[in-house]
Each structure stands twice: as structure tokens, then as C-alpha cells.
Amino acid sequence: MKLRKIYVFLLLAGLPLLVWNYPIAIGWMIGQLVMIILVTARTAFYEKILVGSNFKMNQYVSYVLFTIALIAGPLLFSFFFRELIEPLAVFAAYFVSRILTFLVNLFSKEKTNNAS
């Protein structure tokens, strides 16, 4: 839950960028939206498939392919349509989100299985 709040804050932090540079702002917000979807999907995957006794390899492969498509899709799209979405902004959003996730999990005192 703490990670989702951080990602929503980072998503909203991209709104002032709309005034300065539209493609950078859109790239940042798309990157943060992807990270919010990824954390939600990862949490659901951990709770339903890995914790339960009904682990199936095809579900795991589907999850891995979904994750790859979710991360690579917006980045590849931004490389082809650079005038709409800045690829470096998408990458920066991914990078900042992962660093913050690592730091939150590193300094967290909870003994729960965080989806990072």
C-alpha cells in the first residue's frame, strides 16, 4: 500500500511538467502508470499463484510475458513516436520508481513479502 501511494504521488508530480514540456510529462506519467499497474499485478500474482498450492507453470509464464509486454510496450511505442512521448522520460520514471521501491523495502521494518 505504501508503494502505491508513492507511485500515485510520482504520477501527480508529472502534472507540472505539462507546462514545461508536453512529451516529457506524458512519458513520465505513462511510466508511473505502468509501474502502478505492475505493482498491482505483482501483488495479485504473489497472493493468488505463489502463495497458493495451485501453482501452474503456464500461469507463471503468462505473468512473465505480461510483465515484459507491460514494461517494453510503452518504451518501444515512445521510440517510434518521440514527438508525442519522450523515451528518456519513460525510462526515468521506471528507474526512479525502482530505486524508490528498493529504498522503501530496504528501510521497512515490516516482515511482510513486499511486491517489489
C-alpha positions, 0 to 999 in steps of 0.5 A, a space after each residue: 500500500 505504501 508503494 502505491 501511494 508513492 507511485 500515485 504521488 510520482 504520477 501527480 508530480 508529472 502534472 507540472 511538467 505539462 507546462 514545461 514540456 508536453 512529451 516529457 510529462 506524458 512519458 513520465 506519467 505513462 511510466 508511473 502508470 505502468 509501474 502502478 499497474 505492475 505493482 498491482 499485478 505483482 501483488 495479485 500474482 504473489 497472493 493468488 499463484 505463489 502463495 497458493 498450492 495451485 501453482 501452474 507453470 503456464 500461469 507463471 509464464 503468462 505473468 512473465 510475458 505480461 510483465 515484459 509486454 507491460 514494461 517494453 510496450 510503452 518504451 518501444 511505442 515512445 521510440 517510434 513516436 518521440 514527438 508525442 512521448 519522450 523515451 528518456 522520460 519513460 525510462 526515468 520514471 521506471 528507474 526512479 520508481 525502482 530505486 524508490 521501491 528498493 529504498 522503501 523495502 530496504 528501510 521497512 521494518 515490516 516482515 511482510 513479502 513486499 511486491 517489489 
